[in-house]
Amino acid sequence: MPVVRKTQIENLQQMGGEELERFLETLPAGKADIEELFDYLETTLEQRDCNHTLRYAMQFIMENRLNFPKVSGWLSANAGTCDCQVLDRIVPEWRKVFG
């Protein structure tokens, strides 16, 4: 039986203190940038459908000159393989910890 590892985001609620600080230091962009990305996706997907790619995330990343390979890789590694999955799988866990 294969070992199933939890993603970083799934472990987020269990982190505290220094461990949470280390997590924030390893993010592919600043905490504020990540939160702005999440807000952008929420607003955009209220008005448009997800085409099951990171289309809108990519647009935000490029417009805000973030490190595209790192941010998109981090999203994918945390089960955010498309814009709606970012909202369904990453944002709720993030908001439980960071509000």
Rosetta constraint file for C-alpha pairs under 8 A:
AtomPair CA 6 CA 10 HARMONIC 5.86 0.50
AtomPair CA 6 CA 11 HARMONIC 6.68 0.50
AtomPair CA 7 CA 11 HARMONIC 6.62 0.50
AtomPair CA 7 CA 77 HARMONIC 6.99 0.50
AtomPair CA 7 CA 78 HARMONIC 5.28 0.50
AtomPair CA 7 CA 79 HARMONIC 7.60 0.50
AtomPair CA 8 CA 12 HARMONIC 6.31 0.50
AtomPair CA 8 CA 78 HARMONIC 6.48 0.50
AtomPair CA 9 CA 78 HARMONIC 6.13 0.50
AtomPair CA 9 CA 90 HARMONIC 6.37 0.50
AtomPair CA 9 CA 93 HARMONIC 6.36 0.50
AtomPair CA 9 CA 94 HARMONIC 7.02 0.50
AtomPair CA 10 CA 78 HARMONIC 8.00 0.50
AtomPair CA 10 CA 93 HARMONIC 6.74 0.50
AtomPair CA 11 CA 15 HARMONIC 6.77 0.50
AtomPair CA 12 CA 20 HARMONIC 7.59 0.50
AtomPair CA 12 CA 93 HARMONIC 7.07 0.50
AtomPair CA 12 CA 94 HARMONIC 7.38 0.50
AtomPair CA 12 CA 97 HARMONIC 7.15 0.50
AtomPair CA 13 CA 93 HARMONIC 7.36 0.50
AtomPair CA 13 CA 96 HARMONIC 7.24 0.50
AtomPair CA 13 CA 97 HARMONIC 6.05 0.50
AtomPair CA 15 CA 19 HARMONIC 5.70 0.50
AtomPair CA 15 CA 20 HARMONIC 5.32 0.50
AtomPair CA 16 CA 20 HARMONIC 5.07 0.50
AtomPair CA 16 CA 21 HARMONIC 7.97 0.50
AtomPair CA 17 CA 21 HARMONIC 6.40 0.50
AtomPair CA 18 CA 22 HARMONIC 6.15 0.50
AtomPair CA 19 CA 23 HARMONIC 6.23 0.50
AtomPair CA 20 CA 24 HARMONIC 6.33 0.50
AtomPair CA 21 CA 25 HARMONIC 6.30 0.50
AtomPair CA 22 CA 26 HARMONIC 6.33 0.50
AtomPair CA 23 CA 27 HARMONIC 6.60 0.50
AtomPair CA 24 CA 30 HARMONIC 7.76 0.50
AtomPair CA 24 CA 31 HARMONIC 6.82 0.50
AtomPair CA 27 CA 31 HARMONIC 7.45 0.50
AtomPair CA 27 CA 74 HARMONIC 7.92 0.50
AtomPair CA 28 CA 67 HARMONIC 7.12 0.50
AtomPair CA 28 CA 70 HARMONIC 5.39 0.50
AtomPair CA 28 CA 71 HARMONIC 5.25 0.50
AtomPair CA 28 CA 74 HARMONIC 6.99 0.50
AtomPair CA 29 CA 33 HARMONIC 6.15 0.50
AtomPair CA 29 CA 34 HARMONIC 6.46 0.50
AtomPair CA 29 CA 66 HARMONIC 6.80 0.50
AtomPair CA 29 CA 67 HARMONIC 7.38 0.50
AtomPair CA 29 CA 71 HARMONIC 6.89 0.50
AtomPair CA 30 CA 34 HARMONIC 6.33 0.50
AtomPair CA 31 CA 35 HARMONIC 6.21 0.50
AtomPair CA 32 CA 36 HARMONIC 6.10 0.50
AtomPair CA 33 CA 37 HARMONIC 6.15 0.50
AtomPair CA 34 CA 38 HARMONIC 6.34 0.50
AtomPair CA 35 CA 39 HARMONIC 6.18 0.50
AtomPair CA 36 CA 40 HARMONIC 5.99 0.50
AtomPair CA 37 CA 41 HARMONIC 6.19 0.50
AtomPair CA 37 CA 57 HARMONIC 6.86 0.50
AtomPair CA 37 CA 60 HARMONIC 6.57 0.50
AtomPair CA 37 CA 61 HARMONIC 7.72 0.50
AtomPair CA 38 CA 42 HARMONIC 6.21 0.50
AtomPair CA 38 CA 86 HARMONIC 7.95 0.50
AtomPair CA 38 CA 87 HARMONIC 7.27 0.50
AtomPair CA 38 CA 91 HARMONIC 6.66 0.50
AtomPair CA 39 CA 43 HARMONIC 6.21 0.50
AtomPair CA 40 CA 44 HARMONIC 5.98 0.50
AtomPair CA 40 CA 60 HARMONIC 7.54 0.50
AtomPair CA 41 CA 45 HARMONIC 5.86 0.50
AtomPair CA 41 CA 56 HARMONIC 6.71 0.50
AtomPair CA 41 CA 57 HARMONIC 6.79 0.50
AtomPair CA 41 CA 83 HARMONIC 6.83 0.50
AtomPair CA 41 CA 87 HARMONIC 7.38 0.50
AtomPair CA 42 CA 46 HARMONIC 6.27 0.50
AtomPair CA 42 CA 87 HARMONIC 7.05 0.50
AtomPair CA 43 CA 47 HARMONIC 6.99 0.50
AtomPair CA 44 CA 48 HARMONIC 6.01 0.50
AtomPair CA 44 CA 56 HARMONIC 7.62 0.50
AtomPair CA 45 CA 49 HARMONIC 5.86 0.50
AtomPair CA 45 CA 50 HARMONIC 6.64 0.50
AtomPair CA 45 CA 84 HARMONIC 7.58 0.50
AtomPair CA 50 CA 82 HARMONIC 7.63 0.50
AtomPair CA 50 CA 83 HARMONIC 6.25 0.50
AtomPair CA 50 CA 84 HARMONIC 6.00 0.50
AtomPair CA 51 CA 55 HARMONIC 7.58 0.50
AtomPair CA 51 CA 82 HARMONIC 7.89 0.50
AtomPair CA 52 CA 81 HARMONIC 7.71 0.50
AtomPair CA 52 CA 82 HARMONIC 4.93 0.50
AtomPair CA 52 CA 83 HARMONIC 6.66 0.50
AtomPair CA 52 CA 84 HARMONIC 7.13 0.50
AtomPair CA 53 CA 81 HARMONIC 6.71 0.50
AtomPair CA 53 CA 82 HARMONIC 4.23 0.50
AtomPair CA 53 CA 83 HARMONIC 6.24 0.50
AtomPair CA 54 CA 58 HARMONIC 5.79 0.50
AtomPair CA 54 CA 72 HARMONIC 7.85 0.50
AtomPair CA 54 CA 81 HARMONIC 6.70 0.50
AtomPair CA 54 CA 82 HARMONIC 4.43 0.50
AtomPair CA 54 CA 83 HARMONIC 4.97 0.50
AtomPair CA 55 CA 59 HARMONIC 6.25 0.50
AtomPair CA 55 CA 82 HARMONIC 7.59 0.50
AtomPair CA 55 CA 83 HARMONIC 6.99 0.50
AtomPair CA 56 CA 60 HARMONIC 6.21 0.50
AtomPair CA 56 CA 83 HARMONIC 6.63 0.50
AtomPair CA 57 CA 61 HARMONIC 6.07 0.50
AtomPair CA 57 CA 72 HARMONIC 7.91 0.50
AtomPair CA 57 CA 83 HARMONIC 6.39 0.50
AtomPair CA 58 CA 62 HARMONIC 6.06 0.50
AtomPair CA 58 CA 68 HARMONIC 7.29 0.50
AtomPair CA 58 CA 72 HARMONIC 7.46 0.50
AtomPair CA 59 CA 63 HARMONIC 6.07 0.50
AtomPair CA 60 CA 64 HARMONIC 6.01 0.50
AtomPair CA 61 CA 65 HARMONIC 5.97 0.50
AtomPair CA 61 CA 66 HARMONIC 5.11 0.50
AtomPair CA 61 CA 67 HARMONIC 7.23 0.50
AtomPair CA 61 CA 68 HARMONIC 6.10 0.50
AtomPair CA 61 CA 71 HARMONIC 7.67 0.50
AtomPair CA 62 CA 66 HARMONIC 6.32 0.50
AtomPair CA 62 CA 68 HARMONIC 6.89 0.50
AtomPair CA 66 CA 71 HARMONIC 7.39 0.50
AtomPair CA 67 CA 71 HARMONIC 6.06 0.50
AtomPair CA 68 CA 72 HARMONIC 5.87 0.50
AtomPair CA 69 CA 73 HARMONIC 5.76 0.50
AtomPair CA 70 CA 74 HARMONIC 6.03 0.50
AtomPair CA 71 CA 75 HARMONIC 6.23 0.50
AtomPair CA 72 CA 76 HARMONIC 6.16 0.50
AtomPair CA 73 CA 77 HARMONIC 5.98 0.50
AtomPair CA 74 CA 78 HARMONIC 6.25 0.50
AtomPair CA 75 CA 79 HARMONIC 6.58 0.50
AtomPair CA 75 CA 80 HARMONIC 4.82 0.50
AtomPair CA 75 CA 81 HARMONIC 6.76 0.50
AtomPair CA 75 CA 86 HARMONIC 6.97 0.50
AtomPair CA 75 CA 90 HARMONIC 7.94 0.50
AtomPair CA 76 CA 80 HARMONIC 4.71 0.50
AtomPair CA 76 CA 81 HARMONIC 4.77 0.50
AtomPair CA 76 CA 82 HARMONIC 7.96 0.50
AtomPair CA 78 CA 89 HARMONIC 7.84 0.50
AtomPair CA 78 CA 90 HARMONIC 6.85 0.50
AtomPair CA 79 CA 85 HARMONIC 6.95 0.50
AtomPair CA 79 CA 86 HARMONIC 7.23 0.50
AtomPair CA 79 CA 89 HARMONIC 6.55 0.50
AtomPair CA 79 CA 90 HARMONIC 7.37 0.50
AtomPair CA 80 CA 84 HARMONIC 7.79 0.50
AtomPair CA 80 CA 85 HARMONIC 4.82 0.50
AtomPair CA 80 CA 86 HARMONIC 4.21 0.50
AtomPair CA 80 CA 87 HARMONIC 7.84 0.50
AtomPair CA 80 CA 89 HARMONIC 6.57 0.50
AtomPair CA 80 CA 90 HARMONIC 6.64 0.50
AtomPair CA 81 CA 85 HARMONIC 6.16 0.50
AtomPair CA 81 CA 86 HARMONIC 7.03 0.50
AtomPair CA 82 CA 86 HARMONIC 6.30 0.50
AtomPair CA 83 CA 87 HARMONIC 6.60 0.50
AtomPair CA 84 CA 88 HARMONIC 6.12 0.50
AtomPair CA 85 CA 89 HARMONIC 5.58 0.50
AtomPair CA 85 CA 90 HARMONIC 7.45 0.50
AtomPair CA 86 CA 90 HARMONIC 5.09 0.50
AtomPair CA 86 CA 91 HARMONIC 6.30 0.50
AtomPair CA 87 CA 91 HARMONIC 5.08 0.50
AtomPair CA 87 CA 92 HARMONIC 7.13 0.50
AtomPair CA 88 CA 92 HARMONIC 6.74 0.50
AtomPair CA 89 CA 93 HARMONIC 7.09 0.50
AtomPair CA 90 CA 94 HARMONIC 6.16 0.50
AtomPair CA 91 CA 95 HARMONIC 5.99 0.50
AtomPair CA 92 CA 96 HARMONIC 6.22 0.50
AtomPair CA 93 CA 97 HARMONIC 6.84 0.50
AtomPair CA 94 CA 98 HARMONIC 5.94 0.50
AtomPair CA 94 CA 99 HARMONIC 7.46 0.50
AtomPair CA 95 CA 99 HARMONIC 4.37 0.50
